[in-house]
Amino acid sequence: MFHFGSRGNMPIYGVLFDIGSGSVGAAIVESHPERTLPTLIYSTRSSLRVSTEEQDVRRVREALLAASLTLSQEGQAALRAHNTKAKISRMLVTCGSPWAYTLARNVSYENDESFKVTKSLLHDLAESAEEEILTYIRKDNQKAHKALEVVERATMDIAINDYVITNPLHKTGTTCSLSHMVGLVPQEIITALNEVHSKLFPTTELKVHTYLLSLYCVLRDLYPDTHAFSIIDVTGEATEFGIVENNLLIENTCVPYGSNTFTRGIMKETGSPASDIETMIAAEGSSHLMERPELMAEAARFTEEITKAFDTLLLHRTLPRDTAITVRYPYGQLFGDMLRNTLSAATKTKPRMLDLEHTLLHEVVPGLVPDTHIALIARFFHKLHGCGELDTTTAL
């Protein structure tokens, strides 16, 4: 369940870090309890060094430290200009694919006779769900060799007799089911975050989340009447997919192809620098862009990779019609159109794309560089900070 908690009427200031596959974003945000939206005061982003190793965590540490130093200098100056009395009290980090894993399970208890729901029962159900998740992680060849830490545990829904209940304690029924989610991050990244925390922001409270969970929580907040949707997060070097059914994130997978991969393919074809390609994408509409031969060729490569992932999911899942996408600016419309066409071909239906990027970027303070991922975690920080996680971590 989501816990909002009272924060009084004073604003809370936080530093935000978004660790993606190709870059690390950092920001300072003001969260005032009497305002609907947060205020982004400063943001920056540092690219990961290109490496021949598929998952070189050292690159994350380098980019994290670079973004942190910029934040501690330019960001702090921007904060003082905004409010000379402001004090940063929170440090919130989201970690995306391929570094993080977000897994969920649904467990239930049934009895022929009616029983009362207690804290002990809910605790046992949550433990059972988590043990299923950790057992799966230990058996997965790609994940088992890594030292991972549980950074969050979130119970999203509790249902009694198949009806979701907001306050289930002491209610009675013959069945009780619980949806539980766990987020895991490599210990190497946690160590780097602790280093930044202790050296630059030692007085703040540090919380680490997976990006997919923060995206899931914001979607539930923005679209409370939508209970099934596909989540697609396009980062620099990877694209992650999630499927939500009955408000539960039941499936997620990752493809090693992102916006940086797309840009490098065009650079190879044209010899143009990345900055010129991004300027072109920002200036032209998606339909005009797809008429360019060099973009058509790279779009075909992206579509091929994505189709493989969709086909794998469709072997045992149905993709929901509603789809939400996050992708770094200015690639939103272009990747949105490509993904819409790919989804349509894979499912033989017409998907409905939720206008998430426009909603998020519309909220960003004019003058700041548009950053969809930072905008999303700023909303997460403001509206859903905590998201019901426990204040413990468990090493596998």
NORZIHU-V456482 format. One record per residue. N is the residue number from 0. RES is the residue in three letters. SS is DSSP state (helix for helix, strand for strand, loop for the rest). NEAR is the number of other C-alpha atoms within 10 Angstrom. D_LAST is the distance of its C-alpha to the last C-alpha in Angstrom with 2 decimals. Layout:
BEGIN
n:N res:RES ss:SS near:NEAR d_last:D_LAST
n:N res:RES ss:SS near:NEAR d_last:D_LAST
END
This chain:
BEGIN
n:0 res:MET ss:loop near:17 d_last:24.90
n:1 res:PHE ss:loop near:16 d_last:25.85
n:2 res:HIS ss:loop near:11 d_last:26.78
n:3 res:PHE ss:loop near:13 d_last:29.36
n:4 res:GLY ss:loop near:9 d_last:30.40
n:5 res:SER ss:loop near:7 d_last:33.54
n:6 res:ARG ss:loop near:10 d_last:33.74
n:7 res:GLY ss:loop near:10 d_last:37.45
n:8 res:ASN ss:loop near:9 d_last:39.80
n:9 res:MET ss:loop near:10 d_last:38.68
n:10 res:PRO ss:loop near:17 d_last:36.90
n:11 res:ILE ss:strand near:20 d_last:33.33
n:12 res:TYR ss:strand near:25 d_last:32.69
n:13 res:GLY ss:strand near:24 d_last:29.39
n:14 res:VAL ss:strand near:27 d_last:28.10
n:15 res:LEU ss:strand near:24 d_last:26.25
n:16 res:PHE ss:strand near:28 d_last:24.19
n:17 res:ASP ss:strand near:24 d_last:23.61
n:18 res:ILE ss:strand near:29 d_last:21.42
n:19 res:GLY ss:loop near:25 d_last:22.62
n:20 res:SER ss:loop near:28 d_last:22.79
n:21 res:GLY ss:loop near:23 d_last:26.11
n:22 res:SER ss:strand near:21 d_last:26.55
n:23 res:VAL ss:strand near:27 d_last:25.44
n:24 res:GLY ss:strand near:24 d_last:27.63
n:25 res:ALA ss:strand near:25 d_last:28.37
n:26 res:ALA ss:strand near:25 d_last:30.70
n:27 res:ILE ss:strand near:26 d_last:32.20
n:28 res:VAL ss:strand near:28 d_last:32.90
n:29 res:GLU ss:strand near:22 d_last:35.05
n:30 res:SER ss:strand near:21 d_last:34.21
n:31 res:HIS ss:loop near:18 d_last:37.21
n:32 res:PRO ss:loop near:17 d_last:36.86
n:33 res:GLU ss:loop near:10 d_last:40.42
n:34 res:ARG ss:loop near:10 d_last:39.97
n:35 res:THR ss:loop near:11 d_last:38.71
n:36 res:LEU ss:loop near:16 d_last:37.08
n:37 res:PRO ss:loop near:24 d_last:35.35
n:38 res:THR ss:strand near:20 d_last:37.24
n:39 res:LEU ss:strand near:23 d_last:35.79
n:40 res:ILE ss:strand near:20 d_last:37.35
n:41 res:TYR ss:strand near:22 d_last:36.02
n:42 res:SER ss:strand near:25 d_last:33.73
n:43 res:THR ss:strand near:20 d_last:33.03
n:44 res:ARG ss:strand near:23 d_last:30.94
n:45 res:SER ss:strand near:20 d_last:30.01
n:46 res:SER ss:strand near:19 d_last:29.55
n:47 res:LEU ss:loop near:24 d_last:26.94
n:48 res:ARG ss:loop near:14 d_last:28.64
n:49 res:VAL ss:loop near:10 d_last:29.28
n:50 res:SER ss:loop near:10 d_last:27.32
n:51 res:THR ss:loop near:7 d_last:27.65
n:52 res:GLU ss:loop near:7 d_last:23.92
n:53 res:GLU ss:loop near:10 d_last:22.42
n:54 res:GLN ss:loop near:12 d_last:19.33
n:55 res:ASP ss:loop near:14 d_last:20.22
n:56 res:VAL ss:helix near:16 d_last:18.16
n:57 res:ARG ss:helix near:15 d_last:20.91
n:58 res:ARG ss:helix near:18 d_last:23.27
n:59 res:VAL ss:helix near:25 d_last:21.30
n:60 res:ARG ss:helix near:22 d_last:21.51
n:61 res:GLU ss:helix near:17 d_last:25.24
n:62 res:ALA ss:helix near:21 d_last:26.05
n:63 res:LEU ss:helix near:26 d_last:24.15
n:64 res:LEU ss:helix near:17 d_last:26.16
n:65 res:ALA ss:helix near:17 d_last:29.35
n:66 res:ALA ss:helix near:22 d_last:29.02
n:67 res:SER ss:helix near:27 d_last:28.21
n:68 res:LEU ss:helix near:14 d_last:31.31
n:69 res:THR ss:helix near:17 d_last:33.49
n:70 res:LEU ss:helix near:24 d_last:32.24
n:71 res:SER ss:helix near:14 d_last:32.92
n:72 res:GLN ss:helix near:10 d_last:36.43
n:73 res:GLU ss:helix near:13 d_last:37.86
n:74 res:GLY ss:helix near:21 d_last:35.67
n:75 res:GLN ss:helix near:19 d_last:36.60
n:76 res:ALA ss:helix near:14 d_last:40.23
n:77 res:ALA ss:helix near:16 d_last:40.09
n:78 res:LEU ss:helix near:21 d_last:38.64
n:79 res:ARG ss:helix near:12 d_last:41.49
n:80 res:ALA ss:helix near:12 d_last:43.99
n:81 res:HIS ss:helix near:13 d_last:42.61
n:82 res:ASN ss:loop near:10 d_last:42.56
n:83 res:THR ss:loop near:10 d_last:43.34
n:84 res:LYS ss:loop near:8 d_last:41.84
n:85 res:ALA ss:loop near:15 d_last:38.49
n:86 res:LYS ss:loop near:16 d_last:35.39
n:87 res:ILE ss:strand near:18 d_last:31.90
n:88 res:SER ss:strand near:15 d_last:29.59
n:89 res:ARG ss:strand near:21 d_last:26.55
n:90 res:MET ss:strand near:22 d_last:24.25
n:91 res:LEU ss:strand near:23 d_last:22.61
n:92 res:VAL ss:strand near:21 d_last:20.52
n:93 res:THR ss:strand near:25 d_last:19.88
n:94 res:CYS ss:strand near:26 d_last:17.93
n:95 res:GLY ss:loop near:25 d_last:19.15
n:96 res:SER ss:loop near:27 d_last:18.76
n:97 res:PRO ss:loop near:21 d_last:17.92
n:98 res:TRP ss:loop near:19 d_last:15.42
n:99 res:ALA ss:strand near:23 d_last:13.98
n:100 res:TYR ss:strand near:24 d_last:13.11
n:101 res:THR ss:strand near:26 d_last:14.73
n:102 res:LEU ss:strand near:23 d_last:14.61
n:103 res:ALA ss:strand near:22 d_last:16.71
n:104 res:ARG ss:strand near:21 d_last:17.90
n:105 res:ASN ss:strand near:21 d_last:21.08
n:106 res:VAL ss:strand near:17 d_last:21.45
n:107 res:SER ss:strand near:17 d_last:24.72
n:108 res:TYR ss:strand near:14 d_last:26.62
n:109 res:GLU ss:strand near:14 d_last:30.22
n:110 res:ASN ss:strand near:10 d_last:33.10
n:111 res:ASP ss:strand near:8 d_last:36.72
n:112 res:GLU ss:strand near:9 d_last:37.85
n:113 res:SER ss:strand near:12 d_last:37.16
n:114 res:PHE ss:strand near:15 d_last:34.52
n:115 res:LYS ss:strand near:13 d_last:33.63
n:116 res:VAL ss:loop near:18 d_last:30.33
n:117 res:THR ss:loop near:13 d_last:28.73
n:118 res:LYS ss:helix near:11 d_last:25.82
n:119 res:SER ss:helix near:9 d_last:24.38
n:120 res:LEU ss:helix near:14 d_last:24.62
n:121 res:LEU ss:helix near:20 d_last:22.99
n:122 res:HIS ss:helix near:12 d_last:20.08
n:123 res:ASP ss:helix near:12 d_last:19.68
n:124 res:LEU ss:helix near:21 d_last:19.96
n:125 res:ALA ss:helix near:23 d_last:17.33
n:126 res:GLU ss:helix near:14 d_last:14.85
n:127 res:SER ss:helix near:16 d_last:15.99
n:128 res:ALA ss:helix near:22 d_last:15.59
n:129 res:GLU ss:helix near:21 d_last:12.01
n:130 res:GLU ss:helix near:13 d_last:11.17
n:131 res:GLU ss:helix near:15 d_last:13.20
n:132 res:ILE ss:helix near:19 d_last:11.38
n:133 res:LEU ss:helix near:17 d_last:7.84
n:134 res:THR ss:helix near:12 d_last:9.97
n:135 res:TYR ss:helix near:14 d_last:11.75
n:136 res:ILE ss:helix near:20 d_last:9.05
n:137 res:ARG ss:helix near:14 d_last:8.19
n:138 res:LYS ss:helix near:11 d_last:12.00
n:139 res:ASP ss:loop near:11 d_last:12.91
n:140 res:ASN ss:helix near:10 d_last:14.24
n:141 res:GLN ss:helix near:9 d_last:14.34
n:142 res:LYS ss:helix near:14 d_last:10.76
n:143 res:ALA ss:helix near:15 d_last:8.97
n:144 res:HIS ss:loop near:11 d_last:10.29
n:145 res:LYS ss:loop near:15 d_last:8.91
n:146 res:ALA ss:loop near:13 d_last:6.54
n:147 res:LEU ss:strand near:23 d_last:5.85
n:148 res:GLU ss:strand near:19 d_last:6.36
n:149 res:VAL ss:strand near:21 d_last:7.95
n:150 res:VAL ss:strand near:23 d_last:11.49
n:151 res:GLU ss:strand near:25 d_last:13.62
n:152 res:ARG ss:strand near:24 d_last:14.37
n:153 res:ALA ss:strand near:20 d_last:17.91
n:154 res:THR ss:strand near:23 d_last:20.23
n:155 res:MET ss:strand near:18 d_last:22.97
n:156 res:ASP ss:strand near:19 d_last:25.48
n:157 res:ILE ss:strand near:22 d_last:26.57
n:158 res:ALA ss:strand near:18 d_last:29.45
n:159 res:ILE ss:strand near:20 d_last:31.88
n:160 res:ASN ss:loop near:13 d_last:34.12
n:161 res:ASP ss:loop near:12 d_last:32.83
n:162 res:TYR ss:strand near:12 d_last:33.95
n:163 res:VAL ss:strand near:14 d_last:31.58
n:164 res:ILE ss:loop near:15 d_last:32.16
n:165 res:THR ss:loop near:11 d_last:31.69
n:166 res:ASN ss:loop near:10 d_last:32.03
n:167 res:PRO ss:loop near:17 d_last:30.98
n:168 res:LEU ss:loop near:13 d_last:31.09
n:169 res:HIS ss:loop near:11 d_last:33.96
n:170 res:LYS ss:loop near:14 d_last:34.92
n:171 res:THR ss:strand near:16 d_last:35.75
n:172 res:GLY ss:strand near:18 d_last:35.29
n:173 res:THR ss:strand near:16 d_last:34.55
n:174 res:THR ss:strand near:19 d_last:31.33
n:175 res:CYS ss:strand near:27 d_last:28.51
n:176 res:SER ss:strand near:21 d_last:25.87
n:177 res:LEU ss:strand near:23 d_last:23.04
n:178 res:SER ss:strand near:24 d_last:21.44
n:179 res:HIS ss:strand near:26 d_last:17.93
n:180 res:MET ss:strand near:23 d_last:16.07
n:181 res:VAL ss:strand near:23 d_last:12.58
n:182 res:GLY ss:strand near:25 d_last:12.26
n:183 res:LEU ss:strand near:27 d_last:9.53
n:184 res:VAL ss:strand near:27 d_last:10.67
n:185 res:PRO ss:strand near:20 d_last:10.10
n:186 res:GLN ss:helix near:16 d_last:9.80
n:187 res:GLU ss:helix near:17 d_last:13.27
n:188 res:ILE ss:helix near:21 d_last:14.78
n:189 res:ILE ss:helix near:16 d_last:13.58
n:190 res:THR ss:helix near:12 d_last:15.20
n:191 res:ALA ss:helix near:17 d_last:18.29
n:192 res:LEU ss:helix near:21 d_last:18.59
n:193 res:ASN ss:helix near:15 d_last:18.49
n:194 res:GLU ss:helix near:15 d_last:21.20
n:195 res:VAL ss:helix near:17 d_last:23.34
n:196 res:HIS ss:helix near:17 d_last:22.93
n:197 res:SER ss:helix near:12 d_last:23.99
n:198 res:LYS ss:helix near:10 d_last:26.83
n:199 res:LEU ss:helix near:14 d_last:28.35
n:200 res:PHE ss:loop near:19 d_last:27.43
n:201 res:PRO ss:loop near:15 d_last:26.57
n:202 res:THR ss:loop near:14 d_last:28.27
n:203 res:THR ss:loop near:18 d_last:26.40
n:204 res:GLU ss:strand near:13 d_last:23.65
n:205 res:LEU ss:strand near:18 d_last:20.66
n:206 res:LYS ss:strand near:17 d_last:18.91
n:207 res:VAL ss:strand near:20 d_last:16.68
n:208 res:HIS ss:strand near:26 d_last:16.89
n:209 res:THR ss:strand near:24 d_last:16.71
n:210 res:TYR ss:helix near:25 d_last:20.31
n:211 res:LEU ss:helix near:26 d_last:20.50
n:212 res:LEU ss:helix near:25 d_last:19.90
n:213 res:SER ss:helix near:24 d_last:22.55
n:214 res:LEU ss:helix near:23 d_last:24.87
n:215 res:TYR ss:helix near:21 d_last:24.45
n:216 res:CYS ss:helix near:21 d_last:25.28
n:217 res:VAL ss:helix near:20 d_last:28.28
n:218 res:LEU ss:helix near:20 d_last:29.57
n:219 res:ARG ss:helix near:14 d_last:29.54
n:220 res:ASP ss:helix near:15 d_last:31.43
n:221 res:LEU ss:helix near:11 d_last:33.93
n:222 res:TYR ss:loop near:12 d_last:34.51
n:223 res:PRO ss:loop near:10 d_last:34.17
n:224 res:ASP ss:loop near:9 d_last:36.37
n:225 res:THR ss:loop near:15 d_last:34.41
n:226 res:HIS ss:loop near:15 d_last:31.87
n:227 res:ALA ss:loop near:18 d_last:31.07
n:228 res:PHE ss:strand near:25 d_last:30.61
n:229 res:SER ss:strand near:24 d_last:29.04
n:230 res:ILE ss:strand near:23 d_last:27.12
n:231 res:ILE ss:strand near:23 d_last:27.55
n:232 res:ASP ss:strand near:23 d_last:26.31
n:233 res:VAL ss:strand near:29 d_last:28.05
n:234 res:THR ss:loop near:26 d_last:26.77
n:235 res:GLY ss:loop near:22 d_last:28.19
n:236 res:GLU ss:loop near:21 d_last:26.53
n:237 res:ALA ss:loop near:21 d_last:24.84
n:238 res:THR ss:strand near:24 d_last:25.65
n:239 res:GLU ss:strand near:23 d_last:23.17
n:240 res:PHE ss:strand near:21 d_last:24.36
n:241 res:GLY ss:strand near:24 d_last:23.46
n:242 res:ILE ss:strand near:23 d_last:25.45
n:243 res:VAL ss:strand near:21 d_last:26.11
n:244 res:GLU ss:strand near:16 d_last:27.96
n:245 res:ASN ss:loop near:12 d_last:29.17
n:246 res:ASN ss:loop near:19 d_last:27.34
n:247 res:LEU ss:strand near:22 d_last:23.90
n:248 res:LEU ss:strand near:26 d_last:21.96
n:249 res:ILE ss:strand near:18 d_last:21.65
n:250 res:GLU ss:strand near:17 d_last:21.17
n:251 res:ASN ss:strand near:19 d_last:20.38
n:252 res:THR ss:strand near:18 d_last:20.82
n:253 res:CYS ss:strand near:18 d_last:21.67
n:254 res:VAL ss:strand near:18 d_last:24.70
n:255 res:PRO ss:loop near:17 d_last:25.07
n:256 res:TYR ss:loop near:20 d_last:28.37
n:257 res:GLY ss:loop near:22 d_last:29.21
n:258 res:SER ss:helix near:23 d_last:32.16
n:259 res:ASN ss:helix near:19 d_last:32.09
n:260 res:THR ss:helix near:18 d_last:32.17
n:261 res:PHE ss:helix near:18 d_last:35.13
n:262 res:THR ss:helix near:20 d_last:36.92
n:263 res:ARG ss:helix near:17 d_last:36.55
n:264 res:GLY ss:helix near:18 d_last:38.08
n:265 res:ILE ss:helix near:22 d_last:41.06
n:266 res:MET ss:helix near:16 d_last:41.40
n:267 res:LYS ss:helix near:11 d_last:41.68
n:268 res:GLU ss:helix near:14 d_last:44.37
n:269 res:THR ss:helix near:12 d_last:46.39
n:270 res:GLY ss:loop near:10 d_last:45.80
n:271 res:SER ss:loop near:13 d_last:45.45
n:272 res:PRO ss:loop near:13 d_last:43.06
n:273 res:ALA ss:helix near:14 d_last:40.09
n:274 res:SER ss:helix near:10 d_last:41.89
n:275 res:ASP ss:helix near:11 d_last:44.91
n:276 res:ILE ss:helix near:16 d_last:42.88
n:277 res:GLU ss:helix near:14 d_last:41.10
n:278 res:THR ss:helix near:11 d_last:44.50
n:279 res:MET ss:helix near:13 d_last:45.93
n:280 res:ILE ss:helix near:19 d_last:43.17
n:281 res:ALA ss:helix near:16 d_last:43.60
n:282 res:ALA ss:helix near:11 d_last:47.39
n:283 res:GLU ss:loop near:11 d_last:47.86
n:284 res:GLY ss:loop near:12 d_last:47.10
n:285 res:SER ss:helix near:18 d_last:44.68
n:286 res:SER ss:helix near:11 d_last:47.57
n:287 res:HIS ss:helix near:9 d_last:49.42
n:288 res:LEU ss:helix near:16 d_last:46.40
n:289 res:MET ss:loop near:17 d_last:45.80
n:290 res:GLU ss:loop near:10 d_last:49.37
n:291 res:ARG ss:loop near:10 d_last:48.58
n:292 res:PRO ss:helix near:12 d_last:48.15
n:293 res:GLU ss:helix near:16 d_last:45.44
n:294 res:LEU ss:helix near:18 d_last:43.30
n:295 res:MET ss:helix near:14 d_last:44.07
n:296 res:ALA ss:helix near:15 d_last:42.76
n:297 res:GLU ss:helix near:19 d_last:39.42
n:298 res:ALA ss:helix near:18 d_last:39.17
n:299 res:ALA ss:helix near:12 d_last:39.61
n:300 res:ARG ss:helix near:15 d_last:36.66
n:301 res:PHE ss:helix near:21 d_last:34.43
n:302 res:THR ss:helix near:17 d_last:35.77
n:303 res:GLU ss:helix near:12 d_last:35.10
n:304 res:GLU ss:helix near:14 d_last:31.39
n:305 res:ILE ss:helix near:23 d_last:31.01
n:306 res:THR ss:helix near:17 d_last:33.08
n:307 res:LYS ss:helix near:13 d_last:30.79
n:308 res:ALA ss:helix near:16 d_last:27.84
n:309 res:PHE ss:helix near:19 d_last:30.12
n:310 res:ASP ss:helix near:14 d_last:31.49
n:311 res:THR ss:helix near:11 d_last:28.08
n:312 res:LEU ss:helix near:18 d_last:27.26
n:313 res:LEU ss:helix near:13 d_last:30.79
n:314 res:LEU ss:loop near:8 d_last:30.35
n:315 res:HIS ss:loop near:8 d_last:28.54
n:316 res:ARG ss:loop near:13 d_last:28.85
n:317 res:THR ss:loop near:13 d_last:31.77
n:318 res:LEU ss:loop near:22 d_last:31.52
n:319 res:PRO ss:loop near:17 d_last:32.81
n:320 res:ARG ss:loop near:16 d_last:36.00
n:321 res:ASP ss:strand near:17 d_last:34.95
n:322 res:THR ss:strand near:24 d_last:32.93
n:323 res:ALA ss:strand near:20 d_last:31.64
n:324 res:ILE ss:strand near:22 d_last:31.13
n:325 res:THR ss:strand near:23 d_last:30.05
n:326 res:VAL ss:strand near:23 d_last:31.18
n:327 res:ARG ss:loop near:20 d_last:32.37
n:328 res:TYR ss:loop near:18 d_last:36.05
n:329 res:PRO ss:loop near:18 d_last:38.50
n:330 res:TYR ss:loop near:16 d_last:36.91
n:331 res:GLY ss:helix near:21 d_last:36.62
n:332 res:GLN ss:helix near:19 d_last:39.79
n:333 res:LEU ss:helix near:20 d_last:39.61
n:334 res:PHE ss:helix near:22 d_last:36.10
n:335 res:GLY ss:helix near:22 d_last:36.84
n:336 res:ASP ss:helix near:15 d_last:39.89
n:337 res:MET ss:helix near:18 d_last:38.21
n:338 res:LEU ss:helix near:21 d_last:35.38
n:339 res:ARG ss:helix near:17 d_last:37.96
n:340 res:ASN ss:helix near:15 d_last:40.00
n:341 res:THR ss:helix near:19 d_last:37.08
n:342 res:LEU ss:helix near:22 d_last:35.90
n:343 res:SER ss:helix near:15 d_last:39.51
n:344 res:ALA ss:helix near:13 d_last:40.00
n:345 res:ALA ss:helix near:16 d_last:36.80
n:346 res:THR ss:helix near:16 d_last:37.39
n:347 res:LYS ss:loop near:9 d_last:41.21
n:348 res:THR ss:loop near:12 d_last:41.16
n:349 res:LYS ss:loop near:13 d_last:41.77
n:350 res:PRO ss:loop near:20 d_last:38.58
n:351 res:ARG ss:strand near:14 d_last:38.98
n:352 res:MET ss:strand near:17 d_last:37.34
n:353 res:LEU ss:loop near:16 d_last:36.42
n:354 res:ASP ss:loop near:13 d_last:37.96
n:355 res:LEU ss:helix near:20 d_last:34.81
n:356 res:GLU ss:helix near:22 d_last:35.44
n:357 res:HIS ss:helix near:12 d_last:39.00
n:358 res:THR ss:helix near:14 d_last:37.92
n:359 res:LEU ss:helix near:20 d_last:35.34
n:360 res:LEU ss:helix near:19 d_last:37.54
n:361 res:HIS ss:helix near:13 d_last:40.57
n:362 res:GLU ss:loop near:16 d_last:38.92
n:363 res:VAL ss:loop near:22 d_last:38.32
n:364 res:VAL ss:loop near:15 d_last:40.86
n:365 res:PRO ss:loop near:10 d_last:43.61
n:366 res:GLY ss:loop near:8 d_last:43.51
n:367 res:LEU ss:loop near:12 d_last:39.76
n:368 res:VAL ss:loop near:14 d_last:38.47
n:369 res:PRO ss:loop near:19 d_last:37.28
n:370 res:ASP ss:loop near:20 d_last:33.49
n:371 res:THR ss:helix near:23 d_last:32.23
n:372 res:HIS ss:helix near:26 d_last:28.52
n:373 res:ILE ss:helix near:28 d_last:29.41
n:374 res:ALA ss:helix near:25 d_last:31.87
n:375 res:LEU ss:helix near:25 d_last:29.30
n:376 res:ILE ss:helix near:26 d_last:26.73
n:377 res:ALA ss:helix near:30 d_last:29.76
n:378 res:ARG ss:helix near:25 d_last:30.63
n:379 res:PHE ss:helix near:23 d_last:27.10
n:380 res:PHE ss:helix near:27 d_last:27.31
n:381 res:HIS ss:helix near:24 d_last:30.75
n:382 res:LYS ss:helix near:19 d_last:30.56
n:383 res:LEU ss:helix near:19 d_last:27.05
n:384 res:HIS ss:loop near:20 d_last:25.35
n:385 res:GLY ss:loop near:22 d_last:22.41
n:386 res:CYS ss:loop near:22 d_last:22.48
n:387 res:GLY ss:loop near:16 d_last:21.33
n:388 res:GLU ss:loop near:20 d_last:17.81
n:389 res:LEU ss:loop near:12 d_last:16.59
n:390 res:ASP ss:loop near:10 d_last:16.65
n:391 res:THR ss:loop near:9 d_last:13.16
n:392 res:THR ss:loop near:12 d_last:9.78
n:393 res:THR ss:loop near:10 d_last:6.43
n:394 res:ALA ss:strand near:12 d_last:3.79
n:395 res:LEU ss:loop near:15 d_last:0.00
END
